[in-house]
């Protein structure tokens, strides 16, 4: 794959473009030609166009009006960060499977989910290029995924649960944590939760909106995300203590009384983990910060609480179809990933049910 010595970027009508060349003169000539094409609106779709140009046209033609703004930004980000640095300057007709494989190889260590997402994105871009007669075959169809990092989505341990509940009693992030642990809410759903969504008489939360990466609040990413979930008594008691009776006020607020964004939630989570470390016996600095070795596991992340909620549903014998609704999963296959993992509690419950069935049917041991 050819690597160019120079790269320049420019902005046209709010969009950023890159041009490449072996010399500065070549880059500026390409830049002038590119700007002229944009001005005239007559950019020619041809086999000689670069992958960068085609992917830009692909986004506008196939995604801009068919997906949400949030999803569109994800496509743009994934292209810019992972695909364009290698494939962008190349004529699309010259791209081979090995070039696409190098994109994935450079991402070795990313999660398997992200690797698959980038693969599917390349497949879609080349498939539409094939339909438009720009290439003769799709070079991304048979790629081999490099070994991805392991998922950090796991259930919390008994020891972790003990200290999480202990710290949550007094920590400012306590309610944020308990909404994920006891109700299975996603962090973005907790961020967008308002008091009008909580019925403390019926002990029900109506999940209707979610915080977006762009900074605003909108509907959950799928219709399945809109759901009602029960509030356990312990959490209902805690919420009753702090309910300000302001329907449009956010349940979890920043210091100014506004909605927690991703950054402020991260800071609260870090503070929560620090407090857990101290509670679990870490030595501290003079100002109370924990010193290594830390006691909280590195892979304990907020999403572990949601995974724990699903595990708790399974251990309680909740039917998987009901669990799918409570979790807000768009497919029961997602729920099944947790429900098929055996725990001692699930195994004991299964044995108890088999014994009960045997007793009621008159069977003998």
C-alpha positions as CSV (number, residue, x, y, z in Angstrom):
1,X,0.0,0.0,0.0
2,X,1.4,3.4,-1.0
3,X,2.2,5.8,1.8
4,X,2.3,9.5,0.9
5,X,4.7,11.9,2.5
6,X,2.4,14.9,2.8
7,X,-1.2,15.3,4.1
8,X,-3.3,18.4,4.2
9,X,-6.8,19.0,5.5
10,X,-9.4,21.7,4.8
11,X,-13.0,22.4,5.7
12,X,-15.8,23.0,3.3
13,X,-19.3,23.9,4.5
14,X,-18.6,22.4,7.9
15,X,-17.1,19.2,6.7
16,X,-13.4,18.2,6.9
17,X,-11.5,16.8,3.9
18,X,-8.0,15.3,3.6
19,X,-5.7,15.2,0.5
20,X,-2.4,13.3,0.2
21,X,0.6,13.6,-2.1
22,X,4.3,12.9,-2.5
23,X,5.1,16.6,-2.7
24,X,3.5,19.7,-1.3
25,X,2.9,20.9,-4.8
26,X,1.0,17.7,-5.6
27,X,-1.0,18.1,-2.3
28,X,-2.0,21.7,-3.1
29,X,-3.0,20.8,-6.7
30,X,-5.2,18.0,-5.4
31,X,-6.6,20.3,-2.8
32,X,-7.5,22.9,-5.4
33,X,-9.1,20.2,-7.6
34,X,-11.1,18.8,-4.7
35,X,-12.4,22.2,-3.7
36,X,-13.4,22.9,-7.3
37,X,-15.3,19.6,-7.3
38,X,-17.1,20.6,-4.2
39,X,-17.9,24.0,-5.5
40,X,-19.3,22.7,-8.7
41,X,-21.2,19.8,-7.0
42,X,-20.1,17.6,-9.9
43,X,-17.7,15.2,-8.3
44,X,-17.6,12.2,-10.6
45,X,-18.2,8.7,-9.2
46,X,-15.6,6.6,-10.9
47,X,-13.3,3.6,-10.4
48,X,-10.4,6.0,-10.0
49,X,-11.8,7.7,-6.9
50,X,-10.0,7.2,-3.6
51,X,-11.5,5.2,-0.8
52,X,-11.7,8.5,1.2
53,X,-13.9,10.1,-1.5
54,X,-16.1,7.1,-1.9
55,X,-16.6,6.6,1.8
56,X,-17.6,10.3,2.1
57,X,-20.2,9.9,-0.7
58,X,-21.3,6.6,0.8
59,X,-22.1,8.3,4.1
60,X,-24.1,11.0,2.5
61,X,-26.0,8.7,0.1
62,X,-26.6,5.6,2.2
63,X,-26.5,6.8,5.9
64,X,-27.2,10.5,6.4
65,X,-30.9,10.1,5.8
66,X,-31.4,6.5,7.0
67,X,-29.9,6.5,10.5
68,X,-30.0,8.7,13.6
69,X,-27.6,11.6,13.9
70,X,-25.9,9.8,16.8
71,X,-25.3,6.6,14.7
72,X,-24.1,8.8,11.8
73,X,-21.5,10.3,14.0
74,X,-20.4,6.8,15.1
75,X,-19.9,5.9,11.4
76,X,-17.9,9.0,10.8
77,X,-15.7,8.5,13.9
78,X,-15.0,4.8,13.2
79,X,-14.0,5.7,9.6
80,X,-11.8,8.6,10.6
81,X,-10.0,6.7,13.5
82,X,-9.6,3.2,12.2
83,X,-10.1,2.9,8.4
84,X,-9.1,6.1,6.6
85,X,-5.5,6.3,7.9
86,X,-4.7,3.2,5.9
87,X,-7.2,3.0,3.1
88,X,-8.2,6.7,2.6
89,X,-5.6,7.7,0.0
90,X,-5.8,4.5,-2.0
91,X,-7.9,4.3,-5.3
92,X,-10.8,2.1,-4.3
93,X,-10.2,-0.2,-7.2
94,X,-6.7,-1.1,-6.0
95,X,-7.7,-2.1,-2.4
96,X,-7.2,-5.8,-1.7
97,X,-8.2,-8.1,1.1
98,X,-4.7,-7.7,2.6
99,X,-5.2,-4.0,3.0
100,X,-8.4,-4.4,4.8
101,X,-6.8,-7.1,7.0
102,X,-4.1,-4.6,8.0
103,X,-6.8,-2.3,9.3
104,X,-8.0,-5.0,11.7
105,X,-4.5,-6.0,12.6
106,X,-3.7,-2.5,13.7
107,X,-6.7,-2.7,16.0
108,X,-5.4,-5.9,17.8
109,X,-6.3,-5.6,21.5
110,X,-9.6,-3.8,20.8
111,X,-12.8,-5.5,22.0
112,X,-14.2,-8.3,19.7
113,X,-17.3,-6.1,19.4
114,X,-15.4,-3.2,18.0
115,X,-13.4,-5.4,15.6
116,X,-16.6,-6.9,14.3
117,X,-18.1,-3.4,14.0
118,X,-15.2,-2.1,11.8
119,X,-15.3,-5.3,9.7
120,X,-19.1,-4.9,9.0
121,X,-18.5,-1.2,8.2
122,X,-15.9,-2.0,5.6
123,X,-18.1,-4.8,4.1
124,X,-21.0,-2.4,3.8
125,X,-18.9,0.4,2.1
126,X,-17.3,-2.0,-0.4
127,X,-20.6,-3.8,-1.0
128,X,-22.3,-0.6,-2.2
129,X,-19.2,0.2,-4.2
130,X,-19.6,-3.1,-5.9
131,X,-23.3,-2.3,-6.6
132,X,-22.2,1.0,-8.2
133,X,-19.7,-0.8,-10.5
134,X,-16.6,0.7,-8.8
135,X,-15.0,-2.6,-7.9
136,X,-15.4,-6.2,-9.1
137,X,-15.4,-7.9,-5.7
138,X,-15.7,-7.1,-2.0
139,X,-12.2,-7.3,-0.4
140,X,-13.6,-7.2,3.1
141,X,-15.8,-10.3,3.0
142,X,-13.4,-12.9,4.3
143,X,-11.3,-11.1,6.9
144,X,-9.9,-12.8,9.9
145,X,-10.5,-11.0,13.2
146,X,-7.4,-10.6,15.4
147,X,-7.6,-11.6,19.0
148,X,-9.7,-9.0,20.8
149,X,-9.6,-8.0,24.4
150,X,-11.9,-9.7,26.8
151,X,-15.1,-8.1,27.8
152,X,-15.3,-6.4,31.2
153,X,-19.0,-7.1,31.4
154,X,-19.3,-9.5,34.3
155,X,-21.4,-9.9,37.5
156,X,-20.0,-8.5,40.7
157,X,-18.7,-10.9,43.4
158,X,-20.3,-11.3,46.9
159,X,-17.4,-9.4,48.4
160,X,-17.8,-6.5,45.9
161,X,-21.5,-6.4,46.5
162,X,-20.9,-6.1,50.2
163,X,-18.7,-3.0,49.9
164,X,-20.6,-1.5,47.0
165,X,-23.8,-1.4,49.2
166,X,-21.8,-0.2,52.2
167,X,-20.3,2.7,50.3
168,X,-23.5,3.5,48.4
169,X,-25.2,4.3,51.7
170,X,-23.4,7.7,52.0
171,X,-21.5,8.3,48.8
172,X,-22.9,11.0,46.4
173,X,-22.9,8.4,43.6
174,X,-24.9,6.0,45.7
175,X,-28.2,6.4,43.9
176,X,-26.5,6.3,40.5
177,X,-24.9,3.0,41.4
178,X,-28.1,1.5,42.9
179,X,-30.2,2.4,39.9
180,X,-27.9,0.3,37.8
181,X,-27.6,-2.6,40.3
182,X,-31.2,-2.9,41.4
183,X,-33.0,-1.8,38.2
184,X,-30.5,-2.7,35.4
185,X,-30.4,0.8,33.9
186,X,-27.7,1.7,31.5
187,X,-25.4,4.6,32.6
188,X,-26.9,6.8,29.8
189,X,-30.4,6.0,31.1
190,X,-29.5,6.8,34.6
191,X,-28.1,10.2,33.4
192,X,-31.3,11.1,31.7
193,X,-33.7,9.8,34.4
194,X,-36.1,12.5,35.7
195,X,-38.4,12.3,38.7
196,X,-41.5,12.2,36.4
197,X,-40.3,8.8,35.3
198,X,-40.5,7.4,38.8
199,X,-43.7,6.3,40.4
200,X,-42.8,5.6,44.1
201,X,-46.4,4.6,44.9
202,X,-46.4,1.8,42.4
203,X,-42.6,1.4,42.7
204,X,-42.1,1.5,38.9
205,X,-39.5,3.3,36.8
206,X,-40.5,4.2,33.2
207,X,-37.4,4.2,31.1
208,X,-38.2,6.7,28.2
209,X,-35.0,8.5,27.4
210,X,-31.2,8.3,27.3
211,X,-28.3,10.7,27.2
212,X,-26.5,10.9,23.9
213,X,-22.8,11.2,23.1
214,X,-23.5,14.5,21.4
215,X,-24.5,15.9,24.8
216,X,-28.3,15.9,24.5
217,X,-31.1,13.7,25.6
218,X,-33.2,11.5,23.3
219,X,-35.0,8.3,23.0
220,X,-33.2,5.0,23.8
221,X,-31.1,3.5,21.0
222,X,-33.9,1.0,20.2
223,X,-37.6,0.7,20.9
224,X,-36.9,-2.1,23.3
225,X,-35.1,0.4,25.5
226,X,-38.5,2.0,26.3
227,X,-39.7,-0.1,29.2
228,X,-41.0,-0.3,32.8
229,X,-38.9,-1.8,35.6
230,X,-39.8,-2.5,39.2
231,X,-38.1,-0.6,42.1
232,X,-37.0,-2.9,45.0
233,X,-38.0,-1.7,48.4
234,X,-34.5,-0.8,49.5
235,X,-34.1,1.6,46.6
236,X,-37.6,2.9,46.9
237,X,-36.9,3.9,50.5
238,X,-33.7,5.7,49.4
239,X,-35.5,7.6,46.6
240,X,-38.3,8.6,48.9
241,X,-35.7,10.3,51.1
242,X,-34.4,12.5,48.4
243,X,-37.4,13.1,46.1
244,X,-37.5,16.9,45.6
245,X,-41.1,16.7,44.1
246,X,-39.8,18.3,40.9
247,X,-41.1,16.2,37.9
248,X,-38.6,17.5,35.4
249,X,-35.6,17.5,37.8
250,X,-32.9,14.9,37.2
251,X,-32.6,12.2,39.8
252,X,-28.8,12.2,39.6
253,X,-27.6,15.7,39.4
254,X,-24.3,17.5,39.2
255,X,-23.2,20.2,41.7
256,X,-25.2,22.8,39.8
257,X,-28.4,20.7,39.8
258,X,-28.2,19.8,36.2
259,X,-27.9,16.4,34.4
260,X,-24.8,14.3,34.9
261,X,-22.9,14.0,31.6
262,X,-20.5,11.3,30.7
263,X,-17.5,13.2,32.2
264,X,-19.2,13.9,35.5
265,X,-20.5,10.3,35.8
266,X,-16.9,9.1,35.2
267,X,-15.6,11.4,38.0
268,X,-18.3,10.2,40.4
269,X,-17.5,6.6,39.5
270,X,-13.8,7.1,40.1
271,X,-14.6,8.7,43.5
272,X,-16.8,5.8,44.4
273,X,-14.0,3.3,43.5
274,X,-11.6,5.3,45.6
275,X,-13.9,5.2,48.6
276,X,-14.4,1.4,48.1
277,X,-10.6,0.9,48.1
278,X,-10.4,2.7,51.4
279,X,-13.3,0.7,52.8
280,X,-11.6,-2.5,51.7
281,X,-8.4,-1.6,53.7
282,X,-6.1,0.4,51.4
283,X,-3.7,2.7,53.0
284,X,-4.3,6.3,52.3
285,X,-2.5,9.6,51.6
286,X,-2.9,12.5,54.1
287,X,-5.8,13.8,52.1
288,X,-7.6,10.4,52.2
289,X,-6.8,9.1,48.7
290,X,-6.1,5.3,48.5
291,X,-2.6,4.0,47.9
292,X,-1.7,1.0,45.9
293,X,-2.0,-2.0,46.0
294,X,-5.7,-1.3,45.3
295,X,-8.3,-3.7,46.5
296,X,-11.0,-3.0,43.8
297,X,-10.5,-5.1,40.7
298,X,-9.4,-3.3,37.5
299,X,-12.3,-4.9,35.5
300,X,-15.0,-3.6,37.9
301,X,-16.8,-1.0,35.7
302,X,-20.3,0.5,35.8
303,X,-21.7,-2.0,33.2
304,X,-20.9,-4.8,35.7
305,X,-24.0,-3.7,37.6
306,X,-26.3,-4.1,34.7
307,X,-24.8,-7.6,34.1
308,X,-25.3,-8.4,37.7
309,X,-29.0,-7.3,37.5
310,X,-29.5,-9.8,34.6
311,X,-27.7,-12.5,36.6
312,X,-29.9,-11.7,39.6
313,X,-33.0,-12.1,37.4
314,X,-31.9,-15.5,36.3
315,X,-31.0,-16.7,39.7
316,X,-34.4,-15.5,40.9
317,X,-36.0,-17.8,38.3
318,X,-37.4,-14.9,36.2
319,X,-38.3,-16.2,32.7
320,X,-35.8,-15.1,30.0
321,X,-38.6,-13.5,27.9
322,X,-39.5,-11.3,30.9
323,X,-35.8,-10.6,31.6
324,X,-35.3,-9.4,28.0
325,X,-38.1,-6.8,28.5
326,X,-36.7,-5.6,31.8
327,X,-33.2,-5.4,30.4
328,X,-34.4,-3.5,27.3
329,X,-32.6,-5.9,25.0
330,X,-33.6,-5.7,21.3
331,X,-33.0,-9.4,20.9
332,X,-33.5,-12.3,23.3
333,X,-30.1,-13.7,22.1
334,X,-28.4,-10.8,24.0
335,X,-30.2,-11.9,27.2
336,X,-29.3,-15.5,26.5
337,X,-25.6,-14.7,26.7
338,X,-26.1,-14.1,30.5
339,X,-28.8,-16.7,31.0
340,X,-26.7,-19.5,29.6
341,X,-23.9,-18.9,32.1
342,X,-24.4,-21.2,35.1
343,X,-24.1,-20.1,38.7
344,X,-24.4,-22.1,41.9
345,X,-27.6,-20.3,42.7
346,X,-29.2,-21.0,39.3
347,X,-28.2,-24.7,39.6
348,X,-29.7,-25.0,43.1
349,X,-32.9,-23.3,42.0
350,X,-33.1,-25.7,39.0
351,X,-32.6,-28.7,41.4
352,X,-35.3,-27.4,43.8
353,X,-37.8,-27.0,40.9
354,X,-37.1,-30.5,39.7
355,X,-37.7,-31.9,43.2
356,X,-40.9,-29.9,43.6
357,X,-42.1,-31.1,40.2
358,X,-41.4,-34.7,41.2
359,X,-43.3,-34.2,44.5
360,X,-46.4,-32.7,42.9
361,X,-46.5,-35.3,40.1
362,X,-46.3,-38.3,42.6
363,X,-43.0,-39.5,41.3
364,X,-40.7,-41.4,43.7
365,X,-37.0,-40.8,44.1
